[in-house]
Amino acid sequence: MAAKQSAEASASVSGSFRQSSDASAKKRAELFADALVPINLDVQLVVNTVLTAAPGLRSLRDDIAAYLKDFDVEQFDSIRTYAEALAFAHTAYLAASAPPDTLPQLAARAMELRDQLLADSTALARRNLVDGKRLQELKGGNGYLNVGSDLGVLVSMLRDRWSDVKGKSAIQQAEVDEAERLFERVTNAYAERAQLSSGAQAAADERARAYTLLVKAYDQARRAASYLRWTQNDADKIVPSLYAGRNGSRGKAAPEPVTDQPVPVPAGDGVTDGTPLAPLPGPGMPGGSPFVNG
């Protein structure tokens, strides 16, 4: 019973993450490629940090809406969705990036069999039992496609003259059959790898877009929390930095990236339009809303 409940809970989480991915798909698509944030943090750690902070974020929601009129509340409300979407995209990326583990083993055996059949076929060609000119079609080398192609040529050549060569060399029917199977399997495995590479690129782009949405939205939430909780000085406890402890030093958090460039402010749709605004006044200072130019 407990195992069934656990499985159902797992399926529910998976479905939730997929739904969050679907819900934020339009926002991801709206991002320009040159606006994507480089992934320089552990993605799973980012997701866990944000989801852990979600209850604290919700506790600030009413105050943010009341006191920060220019704050993008819609983007704030989407933070959990963005986190779940990133978790989904990260899992998809890892799955798409896992290389097939069959090709190297297949190619190793294919190479061994090719070399053996080539040696036997060369001896047969000298006795005019097979067409020696076809051996010139062999590509040689260790490349996966070359090995597969060579096996295909050797199999075809031997099958065409099998009645002539049968029993006149060490080549066995089982070896020819194996060579044919290996030719097909190596060719298919190589095609799967190519498809995987294309899929991995698409998955990497989706992950980068999901990461960008989340990091930007969470950064704005931290700025809001810092402004609202300036006196209490507990914003980092409620909405911890994604960079905390990144350098691995005990008891000392790594600083967040600092720039002396004007800070771009998200437009209403949550996508930075790239227009630089003047540096913002510090929280608690006159005109100090962290979301409008004072």
C-alpha positions in Angstrom: 0.0 0.0 0.0 2.8 2.4 1.0 4.7 1.6 -2.2 1.5 2.3 -4.3 1.1 5.7 -2.6 4.7 6.5 -3.2 4.4 5.6 -6.9 1.3 7.7 -7.2 3.0 10.7 -5.5 6.0 10.4 -7.8 3.7 10.3 -10.8 1.9 13.4 -9.5 5.1 15.3 -9.1 6.2 14.3 -12.6 2.9 15.5 -14.0 3.1 18.7 -12.0 6.5 19.5 -13.4 5.4 18.8 -17.0 2.4 21.0 -16.5 4.6 23.8 -15.2 6.8 23.3 -18.3 3.8 23.6 -20.6 2.5 26.6 -18.7 5.7 28.5 -19.0 6.5 27.5 -22.6 5.3 30.8 -24.1 7.5 32.8 -21.8 10.6 30.6 -22.6 9.9 31.0 -26.4 9.8 34.8 -26.0 13.3 35.0 -24.7 16.0 36.2 -27.1 19.0 33.9 -27.4 21.4 36.7 -26.5 19.5 37.4 -23.3 19.9 33.8 -21.9 21.7 33.6 -18.6 24.8 31.3 -18.6 24.2 28.3 -16.4 27.0 28.7 -13.8 25.2 27.0 -10.9 24.2 23.5 -10.0 20.7 23.4 -11.6 19.2 20.9 -9.2 20.5 23.0 -6.3 18.9 26.1 -7.7 15.6 24.3 -8.1 15.8 23.0 -4.5 16.7 26.4 -3.1 13.8 28.1 -4.8 11.2 25.5 -3.9 12.4 25.5 -0.3 12.0 29.3 -0.3 8.5 29.2 -1.8 6.6 29.3 1.5 8.6 32.3 2.6 8.0 34.0 -0.7 4.2 33.5 -0.4 4.3 35.2 3.0 5.7 38.3 1.4 3.2 38.4 -1.5 0.6 40.7 0.0 3.1 43.2 1.2 4.8 43.2 -2.2 1.5 43.9 -4.0 0.6 46.6 -1.4 3.9 48.5 -1.2 5.6 47.9 -4.5 3.1 49.1 -7.1 5.5 48.7 -10.0 6.6 45.2 -9.1 5.6 42.5 -11.6 3.4 40.3 -9.3 2.6 38.0 -12.2 6.2 37.1 -12.6 6.5 36.7 -8.8 3.5 34.3 -8.8 5.2 32.2 -11.5 8.4 31.5 -9.6 7.3 28.1 -8.4 6.1 27.3 -11.9 9.4 28.4 -13.3 11.3 26.2 -10.7 9.3 23.1 -11.6 9.7 23.8 -15.3 13.5 24.0 -14.9 13.5 20.7 -13.0 11.6 19.2 -15.9 13.9 20.7 -18.5 17.0 19.6 -16.6 15.8 16.0 -16.4 15.0 16.1 -20.1 18.4 17.5 -20.8 20.2 14.8 -18.8 18.2 12.1 -20.6 18.9 13.5 -24.0 22.6 13.9 -23.2 23.2 10.3 -22.1 25.2 8.7 -25.0 24.2 5.2 -26.2 26.5 2.8 -24.5 26.2 0.1 -27.2 28.1 1.7 -30.0 31.7 1.4 -28.7 31.2 -2.3 -27.8 29.5 -3.1 -31.2 32.3 -1.3 -33.1 35.0 -3.1 -31.2 33.6 -6.5 -32.2 32.8 -5.2 -35.7 36.4 -4.1 -36.2 37.8 -7.4 -35.0 35.5 -9.3 -37.3 36.2 -7.0 -40.3 39.9 -7.5 -40.0 39.5 -11.3 -39.8 37.2 -11.4 -42.8 39.4 -9.0 -44.7 42.5 -11.2 -44.2 40.6 -14.3 -45.3 38.9 -12.5 -48.3 42.3 -11.2 -49.4 43.6 -14.8 -49.6 40.5 -15.9 -51.5 40.9 -13.0 -53.9 44.4 -14.2 -54.8 42.9 -17.5 -55.8 40.2 -15.6 -57.8 37.5 -17.1 -55.6 36.1 -13.7 -54.9 36.2 -10.4 -56.7 39.4 -8.7 -55.4 38.3 -5.3 -56.9 35.6 -5.1 -54.3 38.2 -5.0 -51.6 39.2 -1.6 -52.9 35.8 -0.3 -51.8 36.7 -0.8 -48.2 37.3 2.4 -46.3 39.6 1.1 -43.5 40.3 3.0 -40.4 38.6 2.9 -37.0 35.6 5.2 -37.6 32.2 3.7 -36.7 30.8 4.3 -40.1 33.9 3.0 -41.9 33.9 -0.2 -39.9 30.2 -0.7 -40.5 30.5 0.0 -44.2 33.5 -2.4 -44.6 31.5 -5.2 -42.9 28.6 -4.6 -45.3 30.9 -4.8 -48.3 32.6 -8.0 -47.1 29.3 -9.7 -46.3 27.9 -8.8 -49.7 31.0 -10.1 -51.4 31.1 -13.3 -49.6 27.4 -14.1 -49.9 27.7 -13.5 -53.7 30.3 -16.2 -54.0 29.5 -18.3 -51.0 29.0 -21.5 -53.0 32.6 -21.1 -54.3 34.3 -20.2 -51.1 32.4 -22.4 -48.7 34.9 -24.9 -47.2 37.8 -23.3 -49.0 38.7 -20.9 -46.2 38.4 -20.6 -42.4 35.4 -18.4 -42.8 32.3 -19.8 -41.3 28.6 -19.2 -42.2 28.0 -18.0 -38.6 30.7 -15.4 -39.0 29.1 -14.0 -42.1 25.7 -13.9 -40.4 27.3 -12.1 -37.3 29.0 -9.6 -39.6 25.7 -8.8 -41.3 24.0 -8.2 -38.0 26.9 -6.1 -36.7 26.7 -4.0 -39.9 23.1 -3.3 -39.3 23.4 -2.6 -35.6 26.5 -0.3 -35.9 24.7 1.7 -38.6 21.5 2.0 -36.5 23.4 2.9 -33.3 25.3 5.6 -35.1 22.1 7.1 -36.5 20.6 7.0 -33.0 23.7 8.9 -31.7 23.2 11.6 -34.3 19.6 11.9 -33.4 20.6 12.1 -29.8 23.0 14.9 -30.5 20.3 17.0 -32.2 17.9 16.3 -29.3 20.5 17.2 -26.7 21.0 20.6 -28.4 17.2 21.3 -28.3 17.0 20.1 -24.7 20.0 22.3 -23.7 18.3 25.4 -25.2 15.1 24.6 -23.3 17.0 24.2 -20.1 18.8 27.5 -20.6 15.5 29.3 -21.2 13.9 27.8 -18.1 17.0 28.7 -16.1 16.9 32.3 -17.3 13.2 32.7 -16.4 13.7 31.4 -12.9 16.9 33.2 -12.1 15.6 36.5 -13.2 12.3 36.2 -11.4 13.9 35.0 -8.3 16.4 37.8 -8.4 13.6 40.3 -8.5 11.9 38.6 -5.6 15.1 38.9 -3.6 15.3 42.6 -4.3 11.7 43.0 -3.2 12.3 41.0 0.0 15.4 43.1 0.7 13.5 46.3 0.4 10.5 45.1 2.5 12.6 43.4 5.2 15.4 46.0 5.4 14.7 46.8 9.0 14.4 43.2 10.1 17.5 42.3 8.1 16.2 38.7 7.5 15.7 38.8 3.7 18.5 36.3 3.1 16.8 33.8 5.5 13.5 34.1 3.8 14.8 34.2 0.2 18.4 32.9 0.3 20.9 33.7 -2.4 21.4 31.1 -5.1 25.1 31.8 -4.8 25.3 31.1 -1.0 28.2 28.7 -0.2 29.1 28.4 -3.9 32.8 28.6 -3.2 32.7 25.8 -0.7 34.2 27.9 2.2 32.7 26.9 5.6 30.5 29.6 7.0 31.2 32.0 4.2 29.0 32.5 1.2 30.3 33.3 -2.2 29.4 36.9 -3.3 26.8 37.3 -6.0 28.0 38.6 -9.3 28.5 42.4 -9.1 28.5 44.8 -12.0 28.8 48.5 -12.2 26.5 48.5 -15.3 23.0 49.9 -14.9 20.5 47.2 -13.9 17.9 46.3 -16.6 14.4 46.1 -15.2 12.0 43.4 -16.4 9.2 44.6 -18.6 5.6 43.7 -17.7 5.9 40.3 -19.5 8.9 39.3 -17.4 11.3 39.6 -20.3 14.2 42.0 -20.0 14.0 44.4 -22.9 17.7 45.2 -22.7 17.3 49.0 -22.1 19.6 50.1 -19.3 18.2 52.1 -16.5 20.0 54.3 -14.0 21.4 52.5 -11.0 18.8 52.0 -8.4 19.0 53.6 -4.9 19.5 51.2 -2.1 16.6 49.7 -0.2 15.3 52.0 2.5 16.7 55.1 0.8 14.6 57.9 -0.6 13.0 56.7 -3.8 14.3 53.3 -3.0 11.9 50.9 -4.5 14.1 48.3 -6.2 11.8 48.1 -9.2 11.5 51.7 -10.5 14.0 54.4 -11.3 13.9 56.8 -8.4 
